[in-house]
């Protein structure tokens, strides 16, 4: 596939006891905001989202694209992760989105190669992800 992206959905169902967590990995480009429609429910008074995109600069260097491990290419301004959460109140929805992205970054060893204009590419590690047995940051996949 050209690209792999992760989506985490935290949905609060029609009744207060029905909660659904869903993770989707796809090679298709994300449609910005489309995930929010999947978490709409009658008991929700708030929906929060997070969309992580490839930024065009890093430490003064122009970024052309990301190459994410064996997953593919993510051009500038395109999303690589989308998270949506709904809840009866906004604070819980916002907290759920924060929790989901923090958990993703702490549990999944994400390595990305930033391709720069006119400079050598750089592999960047997901600094938040630490191997549970050794306490060290995971190595990139070969």
Residue frames as a rotation matrix with the C-alpha (Angstrom) as fourth column:
UNK 1
0.565 0.825 0.000 0.00
0.825 -0.565 0.000 0.00
0.000 0.000 -1.000 0.00
UNK 2
0.114 -0.480 0.870 1.03
0.419 -0.770 -0.481 3.58
0.901 0.419 0.113 -0.60
UNK 3
-0.544 -0.222 0.809 0.28
-0.522 -0.665 -0.534 4.70
0.657 -0.713 0.246 2.92
UNK 4
-0.157 0.521 -0.839 -0.94
0.700 0.658 0.277 3.28
0.696 -0.544 -0.468 6.23
UNK 5
-0.527 0.066 0.847 -2.73
-0.449 -0.868 -0.212 5.42
0.721 -0.493 0.487 8.74
UNK 6
-0.746 0.270 -0.609 -4.19
0.615 0.632 -0.472 4.72
0.258 -0.726 -0.637 12.13
UNK 7
-0.317 0.705 0.635 -7.55
-0.445 -0.701 0.557 5.85
0.838 -0.106 0.536 13.37
UNK 8
-0.868 0.145 -0.475 -8.84
0.475 0.521 -0.709 5.42
0.145 -0.841 -0.520 16.89
UNK 9
-0.297 0.851 0.433 -12.49
-0.240 -0.506 0.829 5.97
0.924 0.142 0.355 17.60
UNK 10
-0.946 0.166 -0.277 -13.96
0.313 0.264 -0.912 6.32
-0.078 -0.950 -0.302 21.07
UNK 11
-0.524 0.828 0.200 -17.72
-0.181 -0.337 0.924 6.23
0.832 0.449 0.326 20.81
UNK 12
-0.880 0.421 0.218 -20.27
-0.213 0.060 -0.975 6.72
-0.424 -0.905 0.036 23.50
UNK 13
-0.833 0.534 0.143 -23.37
0.474 0.557 0.682 4.79
0.285 0.636 -0.718 22.51
UNK 14
-0.240 0.855 0.459 -27.04
-0.043 -0.482 0.875 5.64
0.970 0.190 0.153 22.75
UNK 15
0.869 0.466 -0.165 -27.15
0.139 0.090 0.986 4.50
0.474 -0.880 0.014 26.36
UNK 16
0.576 -0.665 0.476 -24.65
-0.803 -0.570 0.175 5.44
0.155 -0.483 -0.862 29.05
UNK 17
0.415 -0.424 0.805 -23.53
-0.352 0.741 0.572 1.81
-0.839 -0.520 0.158 29.42
UNK 18
0.760 -0.099 0.642 -22.71
0.568 0.581 -0.582 1.32
-0.316 0.808 0.498 25.72
UNK 19
0.448 -0.709 -0.545 -19.15
-0.596 -0.691 0.410 2.37
-0.667 0.141 -0.732 24.90
UNK 20
0.891 -0.176 0.419 -17.35
0.414 0.694 -0.589 1.27
-0.187 0.698 0.691 21.76
UNK 21
0.195 -0.892 -0.409 -13.62
-0.467 -0.451 0.760 1.51
-0.862 0.043 -0.505 21.06
UNK 22
0.872 0.095 0.480 -12.48
0.357 0.548 -0.757 0.95
-0.335 0.831 0.444 17.51
UNK 23
-0.035 -0.905 -0.424 -9.10
-0.316 -0.393 0.864 1.04
-0.948 0.164 -0.272 15.77
UNK 24
0.883 0.306 0.357 -8.84
0.251 0.334 -0.908 1.09
-0.397 0.891 0.218 12.01
UNK 25
-0.218 -0.946 -0.241 -5.66
-0.092 -0.226 0.970 0.82
-0.972 0.234 -0.037 9.94
UNK 26
0.743 0.556 0.373 -6.03
0.363 0.134 -0.922 1.71
-0.563 0.820 -0.102 6.30
UNK 27
-0.384 -0.863 0.327 -3.88
0.773 -0.107 0.625 2.39
-0.505 0.493 0.709 3.26
UNK 28
0.179 0.550 0.816 -6.40
0.873 -0.471 0.126 4.92
0.453 0.690 -0.565 1.97
UNK 29
-0.786 -0.401 0.470 -5.92
0.199 -0.885 -0.421 8.66
0.585 -0.237 0.775 2.53
UNK 30
-0.488 0.612 -0.623 -7.94
0.787 -0.001 -0.617 10.08
-0.378 -0.791 -0.481 5.39
UNK 31
-0.092 0.562 0.822 -10.82
0.526 -0.673 0.519 12.41
0.845 0.480 -0.234 4.62
UNK 32
-0.922 -0.376 0.092 -10.38
0.133 -0.531 -0.837 15.20
0.364 -0.760 0.539 7.15
UNK 33
-0.669 0.647 0.366 -13.22
-0.735 -0.502 -0.456 15.26
-0.112 -0.574 0.811 9.65
UNK 34
-0.148 0.663 -0.734 -14.96
-0.584 0.540 0.606 12.13
0.798 0.518 0.307 8.35
UNK 35
-0.647 -0.171 -0.743 -14.30
0.358 0.792 -0.494 10.23
0.673 -0.586 -0.451 11.56
UNK 36
-0.935 0.314 0.164 -16.35
-0.323 -0.565 -0.759 12.69
-0.146 -0.763 0.630 13.65
UNK 37
-0.166 0.931 -0.324 -19.54
-0.911 -0.019 0.412 11.52
0.378 0.364 0.851 11.88
UNK 38
-0.140 0.056 -0.989 -18.89
-0.025 0.998 0.060 7.99
0.990 0.034 -0.138 13.17
UNK 39
-0.801 -0.221 -0.556 -19.03
0.512 0.226 -0.829 9.04
0.309 -0.949 -0.068 16.83
UNK 40
-0.633 0.677 0.377 -22.30
-0.656 -0.727 0.204 10.97
0.412 -0.118 0.904 16.72
UNK 41
-0.603 0.535 -0.591 -24.89
0.582 0.802 0.133 9.52
0.546 -0.264 -0.795 19.08
UNK 42
0.270 0.869 0.415 -28.01
0.301 -0.485 0.821 10.77
0.915 -0.096 -0.393 20.88
UNK 43
0.790 0.056 -0.611 -26.39
0.612 -0.014 0.791 10.83
0.036 -0.998 -0.046 24.33
UNK 44
-0.233 -0.972 -0.028 -23.36
0.969 -0.234 0.072 12.84
-0.077 -0.010 0.997 23.22
UNK 45
0.827 0.438 -0.353 -23.27
0.440 -0.895 -0.080 16.55
-0.350 -0.089 -0.932 23.93
UNK 46
0.506 -0.722 -0.472 -19.72
-0.678 -0.671 0.299 16.97
-0.533 0.169 -0.829 22.68
UNK 47
0.872 -0.365 0.326 -17.44
0.485 0.735 -0.474 15.57
-0.066 0.571 0.818 19.97
UNK 48
0.518 -0.792 -0.322 -13.68
-0.537 -0.594 0.599 16.17
-0.666 -0.138 -0.733 20.02
UNK 49
0.952 -0.245 0.185 -11.18
0.301 0.620 -0.725 15.32
0.063 0.745 0.664 17.29
UNK 50
0.258 -0.927 -0.271 -7.43
-0.379 -0.355 0.855 15.26
-0.889 -0.118 -0.443 16.72
UNK 51
0.967 -0.063 0.246 -5.89
0.250 0.403 -0.880 15.04
-0.043 0.913 0.405 13.27
UNK 52
0.248 -0.955 -0.163 -2.12
0.028 -0.161 0.987 14.65
-0.968 -0.249 -0.013 12.97
UNK 53
0.989 0.096 0.108 -0.70
0.117 -0.089 -0.989 15.95
-0.085 0.991 -0.099 9.69
UNK 54
0.135 -0.971 0.196 2.71
0.987 0.149 0.060 16.19
-0.087 0.185 0.979 8.05
UNK 55
0.714 0.070 -0.696 4.06
0.184 -0.979 0.091 19.68
-0.675 -0.193 -0.712 8.68
UNK 56
0.907 -0.282 0.314 6.10
0.292 -0.117 -0.949 21.52
0.304 0.952 -0.024 6.04
UNK 57
0.182 -0.898 0.400 8.98
-0.462 -0.437 -0.772 22.60
0.868 -0.044 -0.494 8.28
UNK 58
0.916 -0.035 -0.401 10.99
0.362 0.504 0.784 21.09
0.174 -0.863 0.474 11.11
UNK 59
0.409 -0.768 -0.493 13.78
0.515 -0.252 0.819 22.98
-0.753 -0.589 0.293 12.88
UNK 60
0.153 -0.284 -0.947 14.04
-0.450 -0.873 0.189 25.42
-0.880 0.397 -0.261 9.98
UNK 61
-0.889 -0.442 0.120 14.23
-0.128 0.491 0.862 22.70
-0.440 0.751 -0.493 7.30
UNK 62
-0.136 0.848 -0.512 11.62
-0.985 -0.173 -0.026 22.35
-0.111 0.501 0.858 4.55
UNK 63
-0.534 0.076 0.842 9.95
-0.139 0.975 -0.176 18.94
-0.834 -0.211 -0.510 4.80
UNK 64
-0.712 0.250 -0.657 8.82
-0.685 -0.042 0.727 17.43
0.154 0.967 0.201 1.48
UNK 65
0.364 0.809 -0.462 7.08
-0.563 0.586 0.583 14.32
0.742 0.047 0.668 2.87
UNK 66
-0.058 -0.323 0.945 7.22
-0.893 0.440 0.096 11.57
-0.447 -0.838 -0.314 5.48
UNK 67
-0.065 0.040 -0.997 7.98
-0.477 0.876 0.066 7.94
0.876 0.480 -0.038 4.76
UNK 68
0.184 0.277 0.943 6.47
-0.983 0.067 0.172 5.95
-0.016 -0.958 0.285 7.64
UNK 69
-0.174 -0.358 0.918 8.35
-0.456 0.855 0.247 2.69
-0.873 -0.376 -0.312 8.11
UNK 70
-0.918 -0.084 0.387 7.06
0.251 0.634 0.731 0.13
-0.307 0.769 -0.561 5.64
UNK 71
-0.169 0.981 -0.091 3.70
0.600 0.029 -0.800 1.89
-0.782 -0.190 -0.594 5.55
UNK 72
0.216 0.255 0.943 4.21
0.967 -0.189 -0.170 4.41
0.135 0.948 -0.287 2.78
UNK 73
-0.778 -0.517 0.356 4.32
0.546 -0.837 -0.022 8.11
0.309 0.178 0.934 1.99
UNK 74
0.334 0.828 -0.451 2.43
0.911 -0.406 -0.072 10.93
-0.243 -0.387 -0.890 3.69
UNK 75
-0.235 -0.421 0.876 2.84
0.705 -0.694 -0.145 14.26
0.669 0.584 0.460 1.82
UNK 76
-0.976 -0.144 -0.165 2.81
0.217 -0.743 -0.633 17.63
-0.032 -0.654 0.756 3.60
UNK 77
-0.645 0.756 0.107 -0.60
-0.763 -0.632 -0.135 18.75
-0.034 -0.169 0.985 4.90
UNK 78
0.028 0.668 -0.744 -2.02
-0.436 0.678 0.592 15.21
0.900 0.308 0.310 4.69
UNK 79
0.377 0.251 0.891 -3.23
-0.926 0.083 0.368 13.35
0.018 -0.964 0.264 7.76
UNK 80
-0.471 -0.539 -0.699 -1.56
-0.433 0.831 -0.349 10.25
0.769 0.138 -0.624 9.15
UNK 81
-0.787 0.295 -0.542 -3.73
0.595 0.595 -0.540 9.84
0.163 -0.748 -0.644 12.25
UNK 82
-0.425 0.731 0.534 -7.26
-0.467 -0.682 0.562 10.85
0.776 -0.011 0.631 13.17
UNK 83
-0.828 0.206 -0.521 -8.95
0.538 0.550 -0.639 10.40
0.155 -0.810 -0.566 16.51
UNK 84
-0.394 0.764 0.511 -12.54
-0.429 -0.645 0.633 11.23
0.813 0.029 0.582 17.43
UNK 85
-0.836 0.182 -0.517 -14.38
0.524 0.541 -0.658 10.89
0.160 -0.821 -0.548 20.71
UNK 86
-0.208 0.813 0.543 -17.90
-0.235 -0.581 0.779 11.70
0.949 0.034 0.312 21.80
UNK 87
-0.773 -0.009 -0.634 -19.23
0.594 0.341 -0.729 12.09
0.223 -0.940 -0.258 25.30
UNK 88
0.286 0.930 -0.230 -22.14
0.951 -0.246 0.189 13.58
0.120 -0.272 -0.955 27.21
UNK 89
0.883 -0.051 -0.467 -19.91
0.120 -0.937 0.329 16.57
-0.454 -0.346 -0.821 28.03
UNK 90
0.844 -0.534 -0.048 -17.02
-0.255 -0.321 -0.912 18.27
0.472 0.782 -0.408 26.19
UNK 91
0.262 -0.811 0.523 -14.42
-0.962 -0.174 0.212 17.80
-0.080 -0.559 -0.825 28.92
UNK 92
0.286 -0.101 0.953 -14.70
-0.223 0.960 0.169 14.01
-0.932 -0.261 0.252 28.76
UNK 93
0.929 0.072 0.363 -14.53
0.326 0.306 -0.894 14.02
-0.176 0.949 0.261 24.94
UNK 94
0.679 -0.725 0.114 -11.44
-0.565 -0.616 -0.550 16.26
0.468 0.309 -0.828 24.97
UNK 95
0.135 -0.621 0.772 -9.80
-0.879 0.284 0.382 14.10
-0.457 -0.731 -0.508 27.66
UNK 96
0.601 0.154 0.784 -10.53
0.074 0.966 -0.247 10.93
-0.796 0.207 0.569 25.66
UNK 97
0.948 -0.296 0.119 -8.84
0.087 -0.122 -0.989 12.35
0.307 0.947 -0.090 22.55
UNK 98
0.362 -0.850 0.382 -5.79
-0.885 -0.442 -0.146 13.41
0.293 -0.285 -0.913 24.61
UNK 99
0.220 -0.221 0.950 -5.64
-0.593 0.743 0.310 9.97
-0.775 -0.632 0.032 26.23
UNK 100
0.852 0.197 0.485 -5.94
0.200 0.734 -0.649 8.17
-0.484 0.650 0.586 22.88
UNK 101
0.794 -0.606 0.035 -3.10
-0.179 -0.289 -0.940 10.06
0.581 0.741 -0.338 21.15
UNK 102
0.170 -0.748 0.641 -0.88
-0.984 -0.165 0.069 9.78
0.054 -0.642 -0.764 24.24
UNK 103
0.383 0.046 0.922 -1.53
-0.355 0.929 0.101 6.02
-0.853 -0.367 0.373 24.45
UNK 104
0.984 -0.025 0.176 -0.90
0.172 0.378 -0.910 5.55
-0.044 0.925 0.376 20.73
UNK 105
0.562 -0.812 0.153 2.42
-0.474 -0.469 -0.746 7.38
0.678 0.347 -0.648 20.94
UNK 106
0.054 -0.563 0.825 3.50
-0.987 0.094 0.129 5.59
-0.150 -0.821 -0.550 24.14
UNK 107
0.300 0.178 0.937 2.56
-0.330 0.941 -0.073 2.06
-0.895 -0.287 0.341 23.03
UNK 108
0.877 0.085 0.472 3.25
0.387 0.455 -0.802 1.96
-0.283 0.886 0.367 19.29
UNK 109
-0.062 -0.973 -0.224 6.87
0.381 -0.230 0.896 2.21
-0.923 -0.030 0.384 18.07
UNK 110
0.870 0.425 0.250 6.38
0.410 -0.342 -0.845 4.77
-0.274 0.838 -0.472 15.31
UNK 111
-0.265 -0.948 -0.177 9.41
0.436 -0.281 0.855 5.55
-0.860 0.150 0.488 13.16
UNK 112
0.837 0.515 0.183 9.23
0.404 -0.356 -0.843 8.08
-0.369 0.779 -0.506 10.38
UNK 113
-0.306 -0.911 0.278 11.69
0.869 -0.149 0.471 9.28
-0.388 0.386 0.837 7.80
UNK 114
0.600 0.443 -0.666 11.46
0.174 -0.885 -0.431 13.01
-0.781 0.143 -0.608 7.14
UNK 115
0.020 -0.521 0.854 12.51
0.996 0.083 0.027 13.88
-0.085 0.850 0.520 3.59
UNK 116
0.274 -0.021 -0.962 13.92
0.312 -0.944 0.110 17.41
-0.910 -0.330 -0.252 3.43
UNK 117
0.968 0.010 0.249 14.49
0.235 -0.371 -0.898 19.76
0.084 0.928 -0.362 0.51
UNK 118
0.557 -0.810 0.181 18.22
-0.317 -0.409 -0.856 19.89
0.768 0.420 -0.484 -0.30
UNK 119
-0.152 -0.610 0.778 19.31
-0.984 0.020 -0.177 18.04
0.093 -0.792 -0.603 2.85
UNK 120
-0.823 -0.224 -0.522 19.85
-0.206 0.974 -0.095 14.49
0.530 0.030 -0.848 3.98
UNK 121
0.255 0.955 -0.150 16.72
-0.286 0.222 0.932 12.64
0.924 -0.195 0.330 5.13
UNK 122
-0.705 -0.452 0.546 16.40
-0.618 0.015 -0.786 11.93
0.347 -0.892 -0.290 8.84
UNK 123
-0.171 0.613 -0.771 14.83
0.380 0.763 0.523 8.95
0.909 -0.203 -0.364 10.64
UNK 124
-0.511 0.093 0.854 12.94
-0.695 -0.630 -0.347 10.19
0.506 -0.771 0.387 13.67
UNK 125
-0.768 0.208 -0.606 11.82
0.423 0.875 -0.235 8.03
0.481 -0.436 -0.760 16.54
UNK 126
0.360 0.889 0.282 8.63
-0.002 -0.301 0.954 8.26
0.933 -0.344 -0.106 18.49
UNK 127
-0.558 -0.753 0.350 10.26
-0.306 -0.206 -0.930 9.50
0.772 -0.625 -0.115 21.70
UNK 128
-0.053 0.629 0.776 7.23
-0.991 -0.127 0.035 8.66
0.120 -0.767 0.630 23.83
UNK 129
0.831 0.408 -0.377 7.39
-0.412 0.908 0.076 4.92
0.373 0.092 0.923 23.06
UNK 130
-0.192 -0.879 0.436 9.66
-0.978 0.134 -0.161 3.05
0.083 -0.457 -0.886 25.47
UNK 131
-0.164 0.058 -0.985 10.21
-0.246 0.964 0.098 -0.73
0.955 0.258 -0.144 25.36
UNK 132
0.678 0.582 0.450 8.51
-0.539 -0.024 0.842 -2.17
0.500 -0.813 0.297 28.49
UNK 133
0.860 -0.357 -0.365 11.29
0.472 0.828 0.303 -4.72
0.194 -0.433 0.880 29.26
UNK 134
-0.024 -1.000 0.011 14.39
0.960 -0.026 -0.279 -2.59
0.279 0.003 0.960 28.78
UNK 135
0.418 0.239 -0.876 13.15
0.575 -0.816 0.053 0.94
-0.703 -0.526 -0.479 29.30
UNK 136
-0.649 -0.695 -0.308 14.82
0.145 -0.511 0.847 1.96
-0.747 0.506 0.432 26.04
UNK 137
0.131 0.647 -0.751 13.28
-0.715 -0.464 -0.524 3.52
-0.687 0.605 0.402 22.96
UNK 138
0.564 0.201 0.801 12.44
0.249 0.883 -0.398 0.96
-0.787 0.424 0.448 20.27
UNK 139
-0.602 -0.792 -0.105 14.68
0.003 -0.134 0.991 0.53
-0.798 0.596 0.083 17.24
UNK 140
-0.058 0.598 -0.799 13.34
-0.910 -0.360 -0.204 1.19
-0.410 0.716 0.565 13.71
UNK 141
0.597 0.328 0.733 11.99
-0.010 0.916 -0.402 -1.70
-0.802 0.232 0.550 11.68
UNK 142
-0.533 -0.828 -0.171 14.25
-0.256 -0.035 0.966 -2.97
-0.806 0.559 -0.193 8.93
